[in-house]
């Protein structure tokens, strides 16, 4: 795995953690979660193209 794909995998995992953290809050922000999920999907698509 090269540096670029490693960085993407790391960012993807970080977004997963942020989504989980936001979801556990007493009053999760749906807009923030949706934004994080969109970012995560873009990274997943970038990884698929590699």
C-alpha distance matrix in Angstrom:
0.0 3.8 6.8 8.2 6.3 6.4 9.9 10.7 10.1 12.2 14.8 15.0 15.8 18.2 20.0 20.4 22.1 24.2 25.3 26.3 28.2 30.0 30.9 32.5 34.7 38.4 38.4 34.9 34.6 33.7 33.0 30.4 28.7 28.8 27.2 24.4 23.8 23.8 21.2 19.1 19.7 18.8 15.3 15.0 16.3 13.9 10.9 13.0 13.5 9.9
3.8 0.0 3.8 5.6 5.6 6.2 8.7 10.1 10.8 12.3 14.4 15.5 16.7 18.4 20.2 21.3 22.9 24.5 25.9 27.3 28.8 30.4 31.8 33.4 35.3 39.0 38.8 35.3 34.7 34.0 32.8 30.2 29.0 28.9 26.9 24.3 24.2 23.8 20.8 19.3 20.1 18.5 15.1 15.7 16.6 13.5 11.4 14.0 13.6 10.1
6.8 3.8 0.0 3.8 5.6 5.0 6.1 8.6 9.9 10.4 12.2 14.1 15.3 16.3 18.3 19.9 21.1 22.4 24.3 25.8 26.9 28.4 30.1 31.7 33.3 37.1 36.8 33.4 32.6 32.3 30.9 28.1 27.3 27.5 25.1 22.5 22.9 22.5 19.2 18.1 19.5 17.7 14.3 15.7 16.9 13.6 12.1 15.4 15.1 11.9
8.2 5.6 3.8 0.0 3.8 5.4 5.2 6.3 8.7 9.9 10.6 12.3 14.4 15.3 16.6 18.5 20.1 21.0 22.5 24.5 25.7 26.9 28.5 30.5 32.0 35.7 35.1 31.5 30.4 29.8 28.2 25.6 24.9 24.7 22.3 20.0 20.3 19.4 16.2 15.4 16.5 14.3 11.1 12.9 13.6 10.2 9.3 12.7 12.1 9.5
6.3 5.6 5.6 3.8 0.0 3.8 5.4 5.0 6.2 8.6 9.8 10.4 12.3 14.1 15.2 16.5 18.5 19.9 20.9 22.6 24.3 25.6 26.8 28.8 30.7 34.3 33.8 30.2 29.5 28.6 27.4 24.9 23.6 23.4 21.5 18.9 18.6 18.2 15.3 13.7 14.5 13.1 9.6 10.3 11.6 8.7 6.6 10.0 10.3 7.7
6.4 6.2 5.0 5.4 3.8 0.0 3.8 5.4 5.1 6.2 8.6 9.8 10.7 12.3 14.3 15.4 16.7 18.4 20.0 21.3 22.7 24.4 25.8 27.3 29.2 32.9 32.9 29.4 29.0 28.5 27.6 24.7 23.5 23.9 22.0 19.0 19.1 19.4 16.3 14.4 16.0 15.1 11.3 12.2 14.3 11.8 9.6 13.0 13.9 11.3
9.9 8.7 6.1 5.2 5.4 3.8 0.0 3.8 5.5 5.1 6.1 8.5 9.9 10.5 12.3 14.2 15.4 16.4 18.3 20.0 21.0 22.4 24.2 25.9 27.3 31.1 30.8 27.3 26.6 26.3 25.1 22.1 21.3 21.8 19.5 16.7 17.4 17.4 13.9 12.8 14.9 13.5 10.0 12.0 14.0 11.4 10.2 14.0 14.7 12.7
10.7 10.1 8.6 6.3 5.0 5.4 3.8 0.0 3.8 5.4 5.1 6.0 8.6 9.7 10.5 12.3 14.3 15.2 16.3 18.4 19.8 20.9 22.3 24.4 26.0 29.7 29.1 25.5 24.6 23.9 22.7 20.0 18.9 18.9 16.9 14.2 14.3 14.1 10.9 9.5 11.2 10.0 6.3 8.2 10.3 8.1 7.1 10.9 11.9 10.7
10.1 10.8 9.9 8.7 6.2 5.1 5.5 3.8 0.0 3.8 5.5 5.0 6.2 8.6 9.9 10.6 12.5 14.3 15.3 16.7 18.5 20.0 21.1 22.9 24.9 28.5 28.4 24.8 24.5 23.8 23.2 20.5 18.8 19.3 17.9 14.7 14.4 15.1 12.4 9.9 11.8 11.7 8.0 8.4 11.5 10.1 7.9 11.2 13.2 11.9
12.2 12.3 10.4 9.9 8.6 6.2 5.1 5.4 3.8 0.0 3.8 5.4 5.2 6.2 8.7 9.9 10.7 12.4 14.3 15.4 16.6 18.4 20.0 21.3 23.1 26.9 26.9 23.6 23.4 23.3 22.7 19.5 18.3 19.3 17.6 14.2 14.9 16.0 12.9 10.9 13.7 13.6 10.1 11.4 14.5 13.0 11.5 14.9 16.7 15.3
14.8 14.4 12.2 10.6 9.8 8.6 6.1 5.1 5.5 3.8 0.0 3.8 5.4 5.0 6.2 8.6 9.8 10.4 12.2 14.2 15.1 16.3 18.2 20.0 21.4 25.1 24.6 21.2 20.5 20.4 19.4 16.3 15.3 16.2 14.1 10.9 12.0 12.7 9.4 8.1 11.3 10.9 7.9 10.1 13.0 11.7 11.2 14.7 16.2 15.5
15.0 15.5 14.1 12.3 10.4 9.8 8.5 6.0 5.0 5.4 3.8 0.0 3.8 5.4 5.2 6.3 8.8 9.9 10.6 12.4 14.3 15.4 16.5 18.6 20.4 24.0 23.6 20.0 19.6 18.8 18.3 15.6 13.8 14.4 13.1 9.8 9.7 10.9 8.4 5.7 8.6 9.4 6.5 7.4 10.9 10.7 9.8 12.7 14.9 14.8
15.8 16.7 15.3 14.4 12.3 10.7 9.9 8.6 6.2 5.2 5.4 3.8 0.0 3.8 5.4 5.0 6.3 8.7 9.9 10.6 12.4 14.3 15.3 16.7 18.9 22.6 22.7 19.4 19.6 19.4 19.5 16.4 14.5 15.9 15.1 11.4 11.6 13.7 11.4 8.7 11.7 13.0 10.2 10.6 14.3 14.2 12.7 15.5 18.1 17.5
18.2 18.4 16.3 15.3 14.1 12.3 10.5 9.7 8.6 6.2 5.0 5.4 3.8 0.0 3.8 5.3 5.1 6.2 8.6 9.9 10.5 12.3 14.2 15.5 17.0 20.8 20.8 17.6 17.6 18.0 17.7 14.3 13.1 15.0 13.7 10.0 11.4 13.5 10.9 9.2 12.8 13.7 11.3 12.8 16.2 15.8 15.0 18.0 20.2 19.8
20.0 20.2 18.3 16.6 15.2 14.3 12.3 10.5 9.9 8.7 6.2 5.2 5.4 3.8 0.0 3.8 5.3 5.0 6.1 8.5 9.7 10.4 12.1 14.2 15.6 19.2 18.7 15.1 14.8 14.6 14.3 11.1 9.6 11.3 10.1 6.3 7.7 9.9 7.8 6.3 10.0 11.3 9.8 11.2 14.4 14.7 14.6 17.2 19.4 19.7
20.4 21.3 19.9 18.5 16.5 15.4 14.2 12.3 10.6 9.9 8.6 6.3 5.0 5.3 3.8 0.0 3.8 5.5 5.2 6.2 8.6 10.0 10.5 12.4 14.7 18.2 18.1 14.7 15.2 14.8 15.4 12.6 10.1 12.0 12.0 8.3 8.3 11.4 10.2 7.7 10.8 13.1 11.5 11.7 15.2 16.1 15.3 17.4 20.2 20.5
22.1 22.9 21.1 20.1 18.5 16.7 15.4 14.3 12.5 10.7 9.8 8.8 6.3 5.1 5.3 3.8 0.0 3.8 5.4 5.1 6.1 8.6 9.8 10.7 12.7 16.4 16.9 13.9 14.9 15.5 16.3 13.1 11.1 13.9 13.7 10.1 11.2 14.3 12.9 10.9 14.3 16.3 14.6 15.2 18.7 19.3 18.4 20.8 23.5 23.4
24.2 24.5 22.4 21.0 19.9 18.4 16.4 15.2 14.3 12.4 10.4 9.9 8.7 6.2 5.0 5.5 3.8 0.0 3.8 5.4 5.0 6.1 8.5 9.9 10.9 14.7 14.6 11.4 11.8 12.7 13.1 9.6 8.5 11.5 11.0 7.7 9.8 12.7 11.4 10.5 14.0 15.7 14.7 15.9 19.1 19.6 19.5 21.9 24.3 24.6
25.3 25.9 24.3 22.5 20.9 20.0 18.3 16.3 15.3 14.3 12.2 10.6 9.9 8.6 6.1 5.2 5.4 3.8 0.0 3.8 5.5 5.2 6.0 8.7 10.2 13.6 13.1 9.6 10.1 10.1 11.1 8.4 5.9 8.9 9.5 6.6 7.5 11.0 10.8 9.6 12.5 14.9 14.5 15.1 18.1 19.4 19.3 21.2 23.8 24.6
26.3 27.3 25.8 24.5 22.6 21.3 20.0 18.4 16.7 15.4 14.2 12.4 10.6 9.9 8.5 6.2 5.1 5.4 3.8 0.0 3.8 5.5 5.0 6.3 8.9 12.3 12.8 10.0 11.7 12.2 14.0 11.5 9.0 12.1 13.2 10.4 10.8 14.5 14.4 12.6 15.4 18.0 17.2 17.3 20.6 22.0 21.4 23.2 26.1 26.6
28.2 28.8 26.9 25.7 24.3 22.7 21.0 19.8 18.5 16.6 15.1 14.3 12.4 10.5 9.7 8.6 6.1 5.0 5.5 3.8 0.0 3.8 5.4 5.3 6.7 10.4 11.3 8.9 10.8 12.4 14.1 11.1 9.7 13.4 14.0 11.4 12.9 16.3 15.8 14.7 17.9 20.1 19.2 20.0 23.2 24.1 23.8 25.9 28.6 29.0
30.0 30.4 28.4 26.9 25.6 24.4 22.4 20.9 20.0 18.4 16.3 15.4 14.3 12.3 10.4 10.0 8.6 6.1 5.2 5.5 3.8 0.0 3.8 5.5 5.4 8.9 8.5 5.5 7.1 8.8 10.5 7.9 6.9 10.7 11.6 9.8 11.5 14.7 14.7 14.4 17.2 19.4 19.2 20.1 23.0 24.2 24.4 26.3 28.8 29.6
30.9 31.8 30.1 28.5 26.8 25.8 24.2 22.3 21.1 20.0 18.2 16.5 15.3 14.2 12.1 10.5 9.8 8.5 6.0 5.0 5.4 3.8 0.0 3.8 5.5 8.2 8.1 5.4 7.9 8.7 11.4 9.8 7.6 11.0 12.9 11.3 11.8 15.3 16.1 15.2 17.4 20.2 20.2 20.4 23.3 25.0 24.9 26.4 29.2 30.3
32.5 33.4 31.7 30.5 28.8 27.3 25.9 24.4 22.9 21.3 20.0 18.6 16.7 15.5 14.2 12.4 10.7 9.9 8.7 6.3 5.3 5.5 3.8 0.0 3.8 6.4 8.2 7.0 10.4 11.9 14.7 12.9 11.2 14.7 16.4 14.5 15.3 18.9 19.3 18.2 20.7 23.4 23.1 23.3 26.4 27.9 27.5 29.2 32.1 32.8
34.7 35.3 33.3 32.0 30.7 29.2 27.3 26.0 24.9 23.1 21.4 20.4 18.9 17.0 15.6 14.7 12.7 10.9 10.2 8.9 6.7 5.4 5.5 3.8 0.0 3.8 5.4 5.2 8.6 11.1 13.6 12.0 11.4 15.0 16.3 15.1 16.5 19.7 20.1 19.7 22.3 24.7 24.6 25.3 28.1 29.5 29.5 31.4 34.0 34.8
38.4 39.0 37.1 35.7 34.3 32.9 31.1 29.7 28.5 26.9 25.1 24.0 22.6 20.8 19.2 18.2 16.4 14.7 13.6 12.3 10.4 8.9 8.2 6.4 3.8 0.0 3.8 6.2 9.6 12.1 15.0 14.2 13.7 17.0 18.7 18.0 19.3 22.3 23.1 22.9 25.2 27.7 27.9 28.4 31.2 32.7 32.9 34.5 37.2 38.2
38.4 38.8 36.8 35.1 33.8 32.9 30.8 29.1 28.4 26.9 24.6 23.6 22.7 20.8 18.7 18.1 16.9 14.6 13.1 12.8 11.3 8.5 8.1 8.2 5.4 3.8 0.0 3.8 6.5 9.1 11.8 11.6 11.7 14.5 16.3 16.3 17.6 20.3 21.4 21.6 23.7 26.0 26.7 27.4 29.8 31.4 32.0 33.5 36.0 37.3
34.9 35.3 33.4 31.5 30.2 29.4 27.3 25.5 24.8 23.6 21.2 20.0 19.4 17.6 15.1 14.7 13.9 11.4 9.6 10.0 8.9 5.5 5.4 7.0 5.2 6.2 3.8 0.0 3.8 6.1 8.9 8.3 7.9 10.9 12.7 12.6 13.8 16.5 17.6 17.8 19.9 22.2 22.9 23.6 26.0 27.6 28.2 29.7 32.2 33.5
34.6 34.7 32.6 30.4 29.5 29.0 26.6 24.6 24.5 23.4 20.5 19.6 19.6 17.6 14.8 15.2 14.9 11.8 10.1 11.7 10.8 7.1 7.9 10.4 8.6 9.6 6.5 3.8 0.0 3.8 5.5 5.4 6.4 8.7 10.1 10.9 12.4 14.5 15.7 16.6 18.5 20.4 21.5 22.6 24.6 26.1 27.2 28.8 30.8 32.4
33.7 34.0 32.3 29.8 28.6 28.5 26.3 23.9 23.8 23.3 20.4 18.8 19.4 18.0 14.6 14.8 15.5 12.7 10.1 12.2 12.4 8.8 8.7 11.9 11.1 12.1 9.1 6.1 3.8 0.0 3.8 5.5 5.1 6.0 8.5 9.9 10.4 12.2 14.3 15.1 16.3 18.4 20.0 20.7 22.4 24.3 25.6 26.6 28.8 30.6
33.0 32.8 30.9 28.2 27.4 27.6 25.1 22.7 23.2 22.7 19.4 18.3 19.5 17.7 14.3 15.4 16.3 13.1 11.1 14.0 14.1 10.5 11.4 14.7 13.6 15.0 11.8 8.9 5.5 3.8 0.0 3.8 5.4 5.1 6.1 8.6 9.8 10.6 12.4 14.2 15.3 16.7 18.6 19.9 21.1 22.8 24.5 25.8 27.4 29.4
30.4 30.2 28.1 25.6 24.9 24.7 22.1 20.0 20.5 19.5 16.3 15.6 16.4 14.3 11.1 12.6 13.1 9.6 8.4 11.5 11.1 7.9 9.8 12.9 12.0 14.2 11.6 8.3 5.4 5.5 3.8 0.0 3.8 5.5 5.1 6.2 8.6 9.9 10.7 12.3 14.3 15.6 16.8 18.4 20.1 21.3 22.7 24.5 26.2 27.7
28.7 29.0 27.3 24.9 23.6 23.5 21.3 18.9 18.8 18.3 15.3 13.8 14.5 13.1 9.6 10.1 11.1 8.5 5.9 9.0 9.7 6.9 7.6 11.2 11.4 13.7 11.7 7.9 6.4 5.1 5.4 3.8 0.0 3.8 5.4 5.1 6.1 8.6 9.9 10.4 12.2 14.3 15.4 16.3 18.3 20.0 21.0 22.4 24.6 26.1
28.8 28.9 27.5 24.7 23.4 23.9 21.8 18.9 19.3 19.3 16.2 14.4 15.9 15.0 11.3 12.0 13.9 11.5 8.9 12.1 13.4 10.7 11.0 14.7 15.0 17.0 14.5 10.9 8.7 6.0 5.1 5.5 3.8 0.0 3.8 5.5 5.1 6.2 8.7 9.8 10.5 12.5 14.4 15.1 16.5 18.5 19.9 20.9 22.9 24.9
27.2 26.9 25.1 22.3 21.5 22.0 19.5 16.9 17.9 17.6 14.1 13.1 15.1 13.7 10.1 12.0 13.7 11.0 9.5 13.2 14.0 11.6 12.9 16.4 16.3 18.7 16.3 12.7 10.1 8.5 6.1 5.1 5.4 3.8 0.0 3.8 5.4 5.1 6.3 8.6 9.9 10.8 12.6 14.3 15.5 16.8 18.6 20.1 21.6 23.4
24.4 24.3 22.5 20.0 18.9 19.0 16.7 14.2 14.7 14.2 10.9 9.8 11.4 10.0 6.3 8.3 10.1 7.7 6.6 10.4 11.4 9.8 11.3 14.5 15.1 18.0 16.3 12.6 10.9 9.9 8.6 6.2 5.1 5.5 3.8 0.0 3.8 5.4 5.1 6.1 8.6 10.0 10.7 12.3 14.3 15.4 16.6 18.5 20.3 21.6
23.8 24.2 22.9 20.3 18.6 19.1 17.4 14.3 14.4 14.9 12.0 9.7 11.6 11.4 7.7 8.3 11.2 9.8 7.5 10.8 12.9 11.5 11.8 15.3 16.5 19.3 17.6 13.8 12.4 10.4 9.8 8.6 6.1 5.1 5.4 3.8 0.0 3.8 5.4 4.9 6.1 8.6 9.8 10.3 12.2 14.2 15.2 16.4 18.5 20.3
23.8 23.8 22.5 19.4 18.2 19.4 17.4 14.1 15.1 16.0 12.7 10.9 13.7 13.5 9.9 11.4 14.3 12.7 11.0 14.5 16.3 14.7 15.3 18.9 19.7 22.3 20.3 16.5 14.5 12.2 10.6 9.9 8.6 6.2 5.1 5.4 3.8 0.0 3.8 5.4 5.1 6.3 8.7 9.8 10.6 12.4 14.3 15.3 16.8 19.0
21.2 20.8 19.2 16.2 15.3 16.3 13.9 10.9 12.4 12.9 9.4 8.4 11.4 10.9 7.8 10.2 12.9 11.4 10.8 14.4 15.8 14.7 16.1 19.3 20.1 23.1 21.4 17.6 15.7 14.3 12.4 10.7 9.9 8.7 6.3 5.1 5.4 3.8 0.0 3.8 5.4 5.2 6.4 8.7 10.0 10.7 12.5 14.4 15.7 17.2
19.1 19.3 18.1 15.4 13.7 14.4 12.8 9.5 9.9 10.9 8.1 5.7 8.7 9.2 6.3 7.7 10.9 10.5 9.6 12.6 14.7 14.4 15.2 18.2 19.7 22.9 21.6 17.8 16.6 15.1 14.2 12.3 10.4 9.8 8.6 6.1 4.9 5.4 3.8 0.0 3.8 5.5 5.2 6.2 8.7 9.9 10.6 12.4 14.5 15.8
19.7 20.1 19.5 16.5 14.5 16.0 14.9 11.2 11.8 13.7 11.3 8.6 11.7 12.8 10.0 10.8 14.3 14.0 12.5 15.4 17.9 17.2 17.4 20.7 22.3 25.2 23.7 19.9 18.5 16.3 15.3 14.3 12.2 10.5 9.9 8.6 6.1 5.1 5.4 3.8 0.0 3.8 5.4 4.9 6.1 8.6 9.8 10.5 12.5 14.6
18.8 18.5 17.7 14.3 13.1 15.1 13.5 10.0 11.7 13.6 10.9 9.4 13.0 13.7 11.3 13.1 16.3 15.7 14.9 18.0 20.1 19.4 20.2 23.4 24.7 27.7 26.0 22.2 20.4 18.4 16.7 15.6 14.3 12.5 10.8 10.0 8.6 6.3 5.2 5.5 3.8 0.0 3.8 5.4 5.1 6.2 8.7 9.9 10.8 12.9
15.3 15.1 14.3 11.1 9.6 11.3 10.0 6.3 8.0 10.1 7.9 6.5 10.2 11.3 9.8 11.5 14.6 14.7 14.5 17.2 19.2 19.2 20.2 23.1 24.6 27.9 26.7 22.9 21.5 20.0 18.6 16.8 15.4 14.4 12.6 10.7 9.8 8.7 6.4 5.2 5.4 3.8 0.0 3.8 5.4 5.0 6.2 8.6 10.0 10.9
15.0 15.7 15.7 12.9 10.3 12.2 12.0 8.2 8.4 11.4 10.1 7.4 10.6 12.8 11.2 11.7 15.2 15.9 15.1 17.3 20.0 20.1 20.4 23.3 25.3 28.4 27.4 23.6 22.6 20.7 19.9 18.4 16.3 15.1 14.3 12.3 10.3 9.8 8.7 6.2 4.9 5.4 3.8 0.0 3.8 5.4 5.1 6.2 8.8 10.2
16.3 16.6 16.9 13.6 11.6 14.3 14.0 10.3 11.5 14.5 13.0 10.9 14.3 16.2 14.4 15.2 18.7 19.1 18.1 20.6 23.2 23.0 23.3 26.4 28.1 31.2 29.8 26.0 24.6 22.4 21.1 20.1 18.3 16.5 15.5 14.3 12.2 10.6 10.0 8.7 6.1 5.1 5.4 3.8 0.0 3.8 5.4 5.0 6.5 9.0
13.9 13.5 13.6 10.2 8.7 11.8 11.4 8.1 10.1 13.0 11.7 10.7 14.2 15.8 14.7 16.1 19.3 19.6 19.4 22.0 24.1 24.2 25.0 27.9 29.5 32.7 31.4 27.6 26.1 24.3 22.8 21.3 20.0 18.5 16.8 15.4 14.2 12.4 10.7 9.9 8.6 6.2 5.0 5.4 3.8 0.0 3.8 5.4 5.3 6.8
10.9 11.4 12.1 9.3 6.6 9.6 10.2 7.1 7.9 11.5 11.2 9.8 12.7 15.0 14.6 15.3 18.4 19.5 19.3 21.4 23.8 24.4 24.9 27.5 29.5 32.9 32.0 28.2 27.2 25.6 24.5 22.7 21.0 19.9 18.6 16.6 15.2 14.3 12.5 10.6 9.8 8.7 6.2 5.1 5.4 3.8 0.0 3.8 5.4 5.3
13.0 14.0 15.4 12.7 10.0 13.0 14.0 10.9 11.2 14.9 14.7 12.7 15.5 18.0 17.2 17.4 20.8 21.9 21.2 23.2 25.9 26.3 26.4 29.2 31.4 34.5 33.5 29.7 28.8 26.6 25.8 24.5 22.4 20.9 20.1 18.5 16.4 15.3 14.4 12.4 10.5 9.9 8.6 6.2 5.0 5.4 3.8 0.0 3.8 5.5
13.5 13.6 15.1 12.1 10.3 13.9 14.7 11.9 13.2 16.7 16.2 14.9 18.1 20.2 19.4 20.2 23.5 24.3 23.8 26.1 28.6 28.8 29.2 32.1 34.0 37.2 36.0 32.2 30.8 28.8 27.4 26.2 24.6 22.9 21.6 20.3 18.5 16.8 15.7 14.5 12.5 10.8 10.0 8.8 6.5 5.3 5.4 3.8 0.0 3.8
9.9 10.1 11.9 9.5 7.7 11.3 12.7 10.7 11.9 15.3 15.5 14.8 17.5 19.8 19.7 20.5 23.4 24.6 24.6 26.6 29.0 29.6 30.3 32.8 34.8 38.2 37.3 33.5 32.4 30.6 29.4 27.7 26.1 24.9 23.4 21.6 20.3 19.0 17.2 15.8 14.6 12.9 10.9 10.2 9.0 6.8 5.3 5.5 3.8 0.0
